[in-house]
Amino acid sequence: MTGPLDPDSGPARERILAAAEELFAERGFDATPTSRIAERAGVPKGLVHYYFTRKPDLLSALVERLPQERVDRDAVIVPGDVTESLCRLVTVLDGMLGASATLSHLLWREADTHPAVRDALHDRFDRLVGVIRDVVLGAREGDPRGVETVALLLASAVSYRHSVARHADDESAAKTEMTRELRFLAEALDAGVG
């Protein structure tokens, strides 16, 4: 367990959110009192309630901290080469999703009991499907056959990999590259499956 955050490490609201993220990940939402968050953030308890009226407001604010899946299409899409486009996309997504592994893990855990978190994670998944769809359409130069199926399958696979990656060893499927699987999806598209 770490001690209080450095008071000079940023504005109080950000320190509170950082402390909440750490503590919720360590102990869970329900087992973390706001007094412990204030202590870890190095702020008076009243300041936590000033910024976040209710404890669930902290979860909502943490959801907003999840990185958006903004992908530079020009850097990812290789026209006519779905496999390479998907390989590049998965590399970018792994980097984005890996940057928020702890936060994502705690939000997935809390989604069972907090509908706002669950809704935000569903929205995040839908955005991921959209990003994949756009990249596949770009690589296939607009041919839509099977794209929705591939987008849903790949979004599910990437989401799964990310959800278990922090618990996986280096040989696990959650940490290995997906080139073979991505080639399979591209070949299925070419064959008209889906």
N, C-alpha and C positions, 0 to 999 in steps of 0.2 A: 504494500500500500504506500502510496506517496503522500507527502505532507501537503500543506497549503501551497497553492500556486503563488508565484511571485507577484506582489501587488503591481509591479511595473510591467507585467507581461501583457498588458492590454487593458481595454476598457472593462469595467466591472461586469457588464452584461455578458461579454465574451468569456470572461473568466468563470462566471456562473455556469454558462453552457458547457464549457470545457470540463468543469468539475462534475456537472450532472452526467455528462457522457461517460466519464471515467467511472463514476460511482454506480451508475445504472448498469454498466457493463460488468463491474465487479460483483455487485450485490443484487441487481434487479431493481426495477422501478419501485415496487411496493415495499421493499426492504430498505429503501434509502430515504431517510428523513431530510427535509429541507434544511434542518439545522446542520447536518453533515455536509450538505452541498455548500452552504455558506462558509463553513469552517474550511473546507478544501479550497474554495475560491478566495478565501481571505477577505470576506466581506461580512458586514452585519447581516443577520438573518432577515431583518426587515427589508434589506435591499433585494433579496431574492424575491420577496413578495411584491416589491415595487415593480420589478420588471416582469414578473410572472405571477399573476394574481392567484392562480391555482397550480398545483403541482403538475397536472396534465398539460398545462400550457408549456412547461419545459419540454415535454415530449414533442408537442407540435412544433416548437422552435427547432428542436433537433432534426425533425423530418425536413425542415426547410434547409438545413445545412448539408443534406445529401447533395453530392455533385450532380449536375444535370448532364445527361448523355449528349453533349454537343460534340459532334464529330465533323471534322473538316473533310467533307465529301471528296474534294479534289485530291487530298492526300491518301485517301483510302481506295477509291474506286479505280479499277483498271478495266476500261471498257473491253468487253469480250472475254474477260477472265474472272469468273465468279469465284473460283477457289482462291486466287490471290487476293481478290477484294475482301473476301470473308476472313482470310488469314490476317490481313492488315487490320480489319475492323475488330476482330477478337483481341488482337494485341492492344489496340487503343482502349477497348472496353475493359480488358483486364487491368490496365493501368488506372483507369478512372475508378473502377469499382474497388480495386485494391487500396486506393487512397482513403477509402471510407469503410474499411473492413470491420472495425470495431463498432462504429456507429450503425452500420447496416445490420450487423449481427444482433445488437441489442434491440433495434427496431423490429426485426423479424420476430424476436422472442416476445416483444410486447404487443405485437399485432393481434395475438389471440384475445387480448382483453381490452384493447383500445381501438375502437372502430376508426378513429381519425388516422391512426398510424397504418392500419390495414388498408384504408382507402388510399393513402399516400403511396404505399408500396404497390398497390394495384396500378395506380397511375404511372408510377415509375416503370413497371413492367410493360404497360401499354406504350410508353415512350420508347422503350428499348425495342419492342416489336417494330415500331415505326421507323426507327433508325436502321434496323436490319433490312426492312422492306425497301427503304430508299436506296440503300447500298446495293442490294441485289438487283433492283430495277435498273439502277445506273450501270451496273456491270453487264446486265443482259440487254442494255440499250432499249428499255421500255417493255420488254416481253413479260407480261404479268402471269403467265401460266405457272402455277405451283408456288409462286412467291409467298403468298400468305402462309402456306403450310411450312415452308422453310423458315420464314421469319418467326413463327410461333415455336417451332422446334428449337431453333438456335437460341432464341431468347430464354427458353426454358433451360437449355443446357448451360448457357452462360450464367444464368441466375443460380442454378444449382451449384455450379463450380464455385461461384463466389460465396454462396451461403456456407459451404463446408471447407473452403480453402484455409481458413485460419486454424482448423483442426486437423488438417491433412499433412502427411509427411511428403517429402519431395518426390516420391515415386507414385503418389496417389494420382488418380485420374483428375482430381480437382486442381492439380498443379502442372499436369503435363500439357504439351501443346495439342491442338485439336486438328492438325493438318489432315490426317486421314479421314476424320469425320466430316470436315468441311468439304473435302474432295468428294466424298460420298454424296453430300447434299447437292453439290454442283452437278454431279453426274446424274442424280435423280431428276434435277430440273431439266437437264439436256434430254433425258429420256422421256420427259413429259409426265413423270409421276407427280402426283399431288394435286 
